[in-house]
Amino acid sequence: MYLNELDLYNIKGGAAITSTFLNSVARLITTVLDFGRTIGSSIARYKNKKYCY
């Protein structure tokens, strides 16, 4: 059984979650959390007037 040209155009591929994708999502979440901690620490130091010179 062979596929004709019309059948070949109708083939749809599936999306797969790869380890590379999961690793990049994990790094993105880690980066966002670290950035949030940095901003939060800066705000807390400013609010408490405790600066490191």
N, CA, C and O atoms as a GROMACS GRO file, in nm:
protein
  212
    1MET      N    1   0.085  -0.118   0.000
    1MET     CA    2   0.000   0.000   0.000
    1MET      C    3   0.089   0.124   0.000
    1MET      O    4   0.178   0.138   0.085
    2TYR      N    5   0.065   0.210  -0.094
    2TYR     CA    6   0.143   0.333  -0.108
    2TYR      C    7   0.056   0.453  -0.079
    2TYR      O    8  -0.065   0.450  -0.101
    3LEU      N    9   0.116   0.558  -0.031
    3LEU     CA   10   0.043   0.683  -0.007
    3LEU      C   11   0.054   0.771  -0.130
    3LEU      O   12   0.160   0.784  -0.191
    4ASN      N   13  -0.058   0.831  -0.164
    4ASN     CA   14  -0.052   0.926  -0.274
    4ASN      C   15  -0.012   1.063  -0.221
    4ASN      O   16   0.004   1.081  -0.101
    5GLU      N   17   0.004   1.160  -0.310
    5GLU     CA   18   0.053   1.292  -0.272
    5GLU      C   19  -0.043   1.362  -0.175
    5GLU      O   20   0.003   1.430  -0.083
    6LEU      N   21  -0.172   1.347  -0.193
    6LEU     CA   22  -0.270   1.409  -0.104
    6LEU      C   23  -0.259   1.352   0.038
    6LEU      O   24  -0.266   1.426   0.136
    7ASP      N   25  -0.241   1.222   0.047
    7ASP     CA   26  -0.225   1.159   0.180
    7ASP      C   27  -0.098   1.209   0.249
    7ASP      O   28  -0.099   1.228   0.370
    8LEU      N   29   0.008   1.229   0.175
    8LEU     CA   30   0.133   1.276   0.233
    8LEU      C   31   0.119   1.418   0.289
    8LEU      O   32   0.180   1.450   0.390
    9TYR      N   33   0.039   1.502   0.224
    9TYR     CA   34   0.017   1.638   0.275
    9TYR      C   35  -0.066   1.639   0.403
    9TYR      O   36  -0.055   1.732   0.483
   10ASN      N   37  -0.148   1.537   0.423
   10ASN     CA   38  -0.236   1.532   0.540
   10ASN      C   39  -0.171   1.470   0.663
   10ASN      O   40  -0.234   1.465   0.769
   11ILE      N   41  -0.049   1.422   0.653
   11ILE     CA   42   0.020   1.363   0.768
   11ILE      C   43   0.060   1.474   0.864
   11ILE      O   44   0.123   1.572   0.824
   12LYS      N   45   0.023   1.459   0.989
   12LYS     CA   46   0.056   1.558   1.091
   12LYS      C   47   0.148   1.493   1.193
   12LYS      O   48   0.124   1.381   1.239
   13GLY      N   49   0.255   1.565   1.227
   13GLY     CA   50   0.350   1.513   1.325
   13GLY      C   51   0.306   1.548   1.466
   13GLY      O   52   0.228   1.641   1.486
   14GLY      N   53   0.355   1.475   1.561
   14GLY     CA   54   0.321   1.500   1.701
   14GLY      C   55   0.428   1.583   1.770
   14GLY      O   56   0.543   1.588   1.726
   15ALA      N   57   0.389   1.648   1.876
   15ALA     CA   58   0.484   1.726   1.956
   15ALA      C   59   0.534   1.638   2.070
   15ALA      O   60   0.456   1.570   2.138
   16ALA      N   61   0.663   1.640   2.089
   16ALA     CA   62   0.722   1.558   2.194
   16ALA      C   63   0.794   1.648   2.293
   16ALA      O   64   0.856   1.748   2.256
   17ILE      N   65   0.783   1.614   2.419
   17ILE     CA   66   0.855   1.686   2.523
   17ILE      C   67   0.990   1.616   2.540
   17ILE      O   68   0.998   1.501   2.583
   18THR      N   69   1.095   1.688   2.506
   18THR     CA   70   1.228   1.630   2.514
   18THR      C   71   1.297   1.674   2.641
   18THR      O   72   1.252   1.766   2.710
   19SER      N   73   1.407   1.608   2.672
   19SER     CA   74   1.483   1.644   2.792
   19SER      C   75   1.545   1.782   2.777
   19SER      O   76   1.561   1.854   2.876
   20THR      N   77   1.580   1.820   2.654
   20THR     CA   78   1.634   1.954   2.631
   20THR      C   79   1.531   2.061   2.664
   20THR      O   80   1.562   2.163   2.724
   21PHE      N   81   1.407   2.036   2.623
   21PHE     CA   82   1.299   2.130   2.653
   21PHE      C   83   1.275   2.140   2.803
   21PHE      O   84   1.262   2.250   2.857
   22LEU      N   85   1.271   2.028   2.871
   22LEU     CA   86   1.250   2.029   3.016
   22LEU      C   87   1.365   2.099   3.088
   22LEU      O   88   1.342   2.171   3.185
   23ASN      N   89   1.487   2.078   3.042
   23ASN     CA   90   1.602   2.143   3.102
   23ASN      C   91   1.594   2.294   3.084
   23ASN      O   92   1.625   2.369   3.177
   24SER      N   93   1.554   2.340   2.967
   24SER     CA   94   1.544   2.484   2.945
   24SER      C   95   1.433   2.545   3.028
   24SER      O   96   1.448   2.658   3.076
   25VAL      N   97   1.323   2.476   3.046
   25VAL     CA   98   1.214   2.527   3.131
   25VAL      C   99   1.260   2.534   3.276
   25VAL      O  100   1.230   2.631   3.346
   26ALA      N  101   1.332   2.434   3.322
   26ALA     CA  102   1.383   2.434   3.460
   26ALA      C  103   1.481   2.549   3.482
   26ALA      O  104   1.477   2.614   3.586
   27ARG      N  105   1.568   2.573   3.384
   27ARG     CA  106   1.663   2.685   3.396
   27ARG      C  107   1.590   2.820   3.396
   27ARG      O  108   1.628   2.911   3.469
   28LEU      N  109   1.485   2.830   3.314
   28LEU     CA  110   1.408   2.954   3.311
   28LEU      C  111   1.342   2.980   3.445
   28LEU      O  112   1.345   3.092   3.496
   29ILE      N  113   1.282   2.878   3.504
   29ILE     CA  114   1.218   2.893   3.635
   29ILE      C  115   1.320   2.930   3.741
   29ILE      O  116   1.295   3.017   3.824
   30THR      N  117   1.437   2.866   3.738
   30THR     CA  118   1.542   2.896   3.835
   30THR      C  119   1.589   3.040   3.820
   30THR      O  120   1.611   3.110   3.920
   31THR      N  121   1.606   3.085   3.697
   31THR     CA  122   1.650   3.222   3.672
   31THR      C  123   1.548   3.323   3.721
   31THR      O  124   1.584   3.423   3.782
   32VAL      N  125   1.421   3.298   3.695
   32VAL     CA  126   1.316   3.390   3.739
   32VAL      C  127   1.310   3.394   3.892
   32VAL      O  128   1.295   3.502   3.950
   33LEU      N  129   1.323   3.279   3.958
   33LEU     CA  130   1.320   3.276   4.104
   33LEU      C  131   1.441   3.349   4.164
   33LEU      O  132   1.427   3.422   4.262
   34ASP      N  133   1.559   3.330   4.105
   34ASP     CA  134   1.679   3.400   4.153
   34ASP      C  135   1.664   3.551   4.135
   34ASP      O  136   1.702   3.629   4.223
   35PHE      N  137   1.609   3.591   4.022
   35PHE     CA  138   1.587   3.733   3.998
   35PHE      C  139   1.488   3.790   4.101
   35PHE      O  140   1.508   3.901   4.151
   36GLY      N  141   1.383   3.716   4.132
   36GLY     CA  142   1.285   3.759   4.232
   36GLY      C  143   1.347   3.772   4.370
   36GLY      O  144   1.318   3.866   4.444
   37ARG      N  145   1.434   3.676   4.405
   37ARG     CA  146   1.503   3.684   4.534
   37ARG      C  147   1.593   3.806   4.541
   37ARG      O  148   1.599   3.873   4.644
   38THR      N  149   1.662   3.835   4.433
   38THR     CA  150   1.752   3.950   4.429
   38THR      C  151   1.674   4.080   4.446
   38THR      O  152   1.712   4.167   4.524
   39ILE      N  153   1.565   4.093   4.373
   39ILE     CA  154   1.482   4.214   4.384
   39ILE      C  155   1.422   4.224   4.524
   39ILE      O  156   1.420   4.332   4.584
   40GLY      N  157   1.374   4.112   4.578
   40GLY     CA  158   1.317   4.112   4.712
   40GLY      C  159   1.418   4.150   4.818
   40GLY      O  160   1.387   4.224   4.911
   41SER      N  161   1.540   4.099   4.806
   41SER     CA  162   1.645   4.134   4.902
   41SER      C  163   1.681   4.281   4.892
   41SER      O  164   1.704   4.347   4.993
   42SER      N  165   1.685   4.333   4.770
   42SER     CA  166   1.715   4.476   4.753
   42SER      C  167   1.607   4.563   4.816
   42SER      O  168   1.638   4.663   4.881
   43ILE      N  169   1.483   4.526   4.797
   43ILE     CA  170   1.373   4.603   4.856
   43ILE      C  171   1.379   4.595   5.008
   43ILE      O  172   1.358   4.696   5.076
   44ALA      N  173   1.406   4.476   5.063
   44ALA     CA  174   1.414   4.461   5.208
   44ALA      C  175   1.530   4.543   5.266
   44ALA      O  176   1.514   4.606   5.371
   45ARG      N  177   1.646   4.542   5.198
   45ARG     CA  178   1.759   4.621   5.247
   45ARG      C  179   1.727   4.770   5.241
   45ARG      O  180   1.764   4.844   5.332
   46TYR      N  181   1.661   4.814   5.138
   46TYR     CA  182   1.625   4.955   5.125
   46TYR      C  183   1.524   4.994   5.232
   46TYR      O  184   1.533   5.101   5.292
   47LYS      N  185   1.428   4.906   5.256
   47LYS     CA  186   1.323   4.934   5.355
   47LYS      C  187   1.380   4.937   5.497
   47LYS      O  188   1.337   5.020   5.578
   48ASN      N  189   1.475   4.850   5.528
   48ASN     CA  190   1.534   4.843   5.662
   48ASN      C  191   1.655   4.934   5.679
   48ASN      O  192   1.713   4.940   5.787
   49LYS      N  193   1.693   5.002   5.572
   49LYS     CA  194   1.808   5.093   5.573
   49LYS      C  195   1.937   5.022   5.612
   49LYS      O  196   2.020   5.079   5.683
   50LYS      N  197   1.954   4.898   5.568
   50LYS     CA  198   2.074   4.822   5.595
   50LYS      C  199   2.147   4.800   5.463
   50LYS      O  200   2.109   4.716   5.382
   51TYR      N  201   2.251   4.878   5.442
   51TYR     CA  202   2.327   4.872   5.319
   51TYR      C  203   2.466   4.819   5.347
   51TYR      O  204   2.521   4.842   5.455
   52CYS      N  205   2.523   4.749   5.252
   52CYS     CA  206   2.662   4.707   5.260
   52CYS      C  207   2.746   4.802   5.175
   52CYS      O  208   2.720   4.820   5.056
   53TYR      N  209   2.844   4.864   5.237
   53TYR     CA  210   2.929   4.958   5.162
   53TYR      C  211   3.063   4.898   5.138
   53TYR      O  212   3.149   4.961   5.077
   0.00000   0.00000   0.00000
